[in-house]
């Protein structure tokens, strides 16, 4: 109903529609609570801004930590990798037996397991294929294992080498290839 400046129609009890709506709304004991004072509102705004600032600082700290060189290595240059025991297997691609953080699982029931690291320093490794000879205690070849993986530039990979042969004692790298298509 639009207001026309006239008073609203009264119900049989002498109350307006607005009075009836107010009566229907639940009121807590002691009346309606007062609105929070300005100081409480200001405190809430300050706390929200402090939380935002703390999050902003934490994100900046995380970004600065990510820019530091990797732990365990002296950097990512050719000379540093060679000094750390890496061998250049292909131009810009370095390999070594795992010496840092290795995920060497235990193998029960005989056999042998080892981890080889590959660093794609100066170029993408592309399709990596490493062939290992499985040698027994006398140095005789008892099996061959071929491991494959795909690597990008700047990436460090781990190749998990596993042989189920109970007479296996060590692995010898026979062939290593890293082929990448450069477009």
DOSE-205631 format. One line per 3 residues: for each residue x, y, z of C-alpha. Coordinates in nm, 4 decimals. Each point is the difference from the previous one (the first is absolute). Last residue first. Layout:
N
X,Y,Z; ...
END
This chain:
183
6.1766,-2.5439,-3.0921; 0.2566,-0.1968,0.1950; -0.0739,-0.3715,0.0112
0.1757,-0.1657,0.2898; 0.1967,-0.3218,0.0094; 0.1839,-0.1012,0.3174
0.1890,-0.3248,-0.0425; 0.2021,-0.2059,0.2478; 0.1555,-0.3406,-0.0728
0.1772,-0.2685,0.2031; -0.0301,0.1313,0.3549; 0.1147,-0.2761,0.2355
-0.2292,-0.1283,0.2753; 0.1031,-0.1967,0.3086; -0.0413,-0.3278,0.1939
-0.2691,-0.1966,-0.1892; -0.0101,-0.3750,0.0895; -0.3613,0.0188,0.1260
-0.1228,0.1430,-0.3352; -0.2941,0.2354,0.0622; 0.1856,0.2996,-0.1424
-0.0925,0.3621,0.0663; 0.1294,0.3366,-0.1164; -0.1996,0.3038,0.1176
0.0886,0.2981,-0.2174; -0.0062,0.3299,0.1888; -0.0525,0.3302,-0.1760
0.1335,0.3522,0.0391; -0.1655,0.2621,-0.2208; 0.1509,0.3190,-0.1405
-0.0965,-0.0904,-0.3565; -0.2723,-0.2638,-0.0204; 0.0230,-0.3750,0.0496
-0.1849,-0.3123,-0.1230; 0.0790,-0.3399,0.1478; 0.1251,-0.3407,-0.1096
0.1786,-0.2821,0.1808; 0.1484,-0.3041,-0.1760; 0.1265,-0.2914,0.2088
0.2313,-0.2716,-0.1290; 0.0649,-0.3390,0.1617; 0.2664,-0.2418,0.1325
0.3164,0.1844,-0.1040; 0.3074,-0.1456,0.1685; 0.1839,0.2176,0.2539
0.0839,-0.2924,0.2326; -0.2658,0.1012,0.2593; -0.2727,0.0337,-0.2662
-0.0464,0.2888,-0.2438; -0.3207,0.1575,-0.1312; 0.0883,0.2002,-0.3107
-0.1754,0.3359,-0.0146; -0.1658,0.1782,-0.2923; -0.1120,0.3613,0.0476
-0.2594,0.1591,-0.2280; -0.0985,0.3631,0.0484; -0.2598,0.1497,-0.2329
0.0318,0.3786,0.0163; 0.3030,0.1144,0.1961; -0.0830,0.3674,-0.0431
0.3141,0.2107,-0.0222; 0.2695,0.1530,0.2176; -0.0588,-0.1688,0.3345
-0.2077,-0.3149,-0.0517; 0.1238,-0.1730,0.3154; -0.0346,-0.3799,0.0193
0.0232,-0.1955,0.3248; 0.0411,-0.3781,0.0146; -0.1662,-0.2108,0.2712
0.0755,-0.3622,0.0937; -0.1848,-0.3292,0.0621; 0.1263,-0.3569,0.0142
-0.1484,-0.3475,0.0135; -0.0989,-0.2370,0.2718; -0.3258,-0.0627,0.1851
-0.0539,0.3457,0.1428; 0.0920,0.3248,-0.1765; 0.0191,0.3047,0.2175
-0.0858,0.3311,-0.1589; 0.2714,0.2539,-0.0723; -0.1613,0.3394,-0.0197
0.3168,0.1999,-0.0236; 0.0724,0.3382,0.1548; 0.3548,0.0734,-0.1044
0.2520,-0.2514,-0.1332; -0.1914,-0.1634,-0.2851; 0.2348,-0.1517,-0.2541
0.0976,0.2718,-0.2445; -0.1181,0.1573,-0.3254; 0.0331,0.3311,-0.1883
-0.1711,0.1294,-0.3160; 0.1326,0.3162,-0.1719; 0.1674,-0.1965,-0.2839
-0.0425,-0.3648,0.0930; 0.1223,-0.2091,0.2922; 0.1678,0.2900,0.1808
0.1033,-0.1619,0.3269; -0.1165,0.1308,0.3409; 0.2257,-0.0323,0.3046
-0.0786,0.3274,0.1790; 0.2956,0.1764,-0.1687; -0.1500,-0.0859,-0.3423
-0.3340,0.1471,0.1083; 0.1664,0.3173,0.1275; 0.2008,0.0473,-0.3195
-0.3078,-0.0397,-0.2235; -0.2034,0.2480,0.2006; -0.3055,-0.0596,0.2155
0.1074,0.0874,0.3453; 0.2076,-0.1354,0.2844; -0.2173,-0.3033,0.0467
-0.1412,-0.1608,0.3113; -0.2846,0.2471,0.0344; -0.1187,0.1525,-0.3227
0.0872,0.3611,-0.0770; -0.2226,0.2758,0.1440; -0.2900,0.1303,-0.2118
-0.2628,-0.2108,0.1803; 0.0891,0.1645,0.3311; -0.0750,0.3450,-0.1449
-0.3416,-0.1156,-0.1239; -0.0899,-0.1509,0.3386; 0.1005,0.3211,0.1771
-0.2155,0.2077,-0.2345; -0.3001,-0.2272,0.0590; 0.0525,0.0242,0.3772
0.0130,0.3805,-0.0190; -0.3294,0.0181,-0.1925; -0.1649,-0.2403,0.2430
0.1107,0.2118,0.2960; -0.1314,0.3150,-0.1701; -0.3406,-0.1568,-0.0687
-0.0261,-0.1198,0.3580; 0.0924,0.3464,0.1284; -0.2660,0.1553,-0.2277
-0.2671,-0.2359,0.1353; 0.1037,0.0784,0.3569; -0.0174,0.3768,-0.0656
-0.3493,-0.0307,-0.1521; -0.1241,-0.2007,0.3003; 0.1477,0.2549,0.2429
-0.1734,0.2870,-0.1857; -0.3344,-0.1770,0.0300; 0.0590,-0.0495,0.3730
0.0906,0.3685,0.0454; -0.3099,0.1123,-0.1911; -0.2279,-0.1672,0.2538
-0.1795,-0.3205,-0.0876; -0.3724,0.0512,-0.0668; -0.2136,-0.0415,0.3126
-0.1587,-0.3359,0.0733; -0.3792,-0.0051,-0.0384; -0.1957,-0.0339,0.3218
0.0958,-0.1478,0.3367; -0.1031,-0.3494,-0.0983; 0.0517,-0.0557,-0.3717
-0.2696,0.1314,-0.2346; -0.1617,-0.2363,-0.2505; -0.1696,0.1758,-0.2918
-0.3801,-0.0438,-0.0044; -0.0685,0.3129,0.2119; 0.2031,0.2142,-0.2372
-0.2032,-0.1323,-0.2933; -0.3285,0.0827,0.1815; 0.1135,0.3557,0.0687
0.0927,0.0403,-0.3694; -0.3482,-0.1171,-0.1038; -0.1546,0.2694,0.2182
-0.1714,-0.0673,0.3298; -0.3554,0.0917,0.1060; -0.1019,-0.3527,0.0870
-0.2335,-0.0299,-0.2997; 0.2894,0.0780,-0.2289; 0.0709,0.3547,-0.0999
0.0343,0.1241,-0.3550; 0.3113,0.2077,-0.0557; -0.0189,0.3725,0.0548
-0.0340,0.2179,-0.3066; 0.3050,0.1478,-0.1716; -0.0546,-0.2105,-0.3069
0.2120,-0.2929,0.0904; 0.0039,-0.2721,-0.2582; -0.1378,-0.3371,0.0873
END
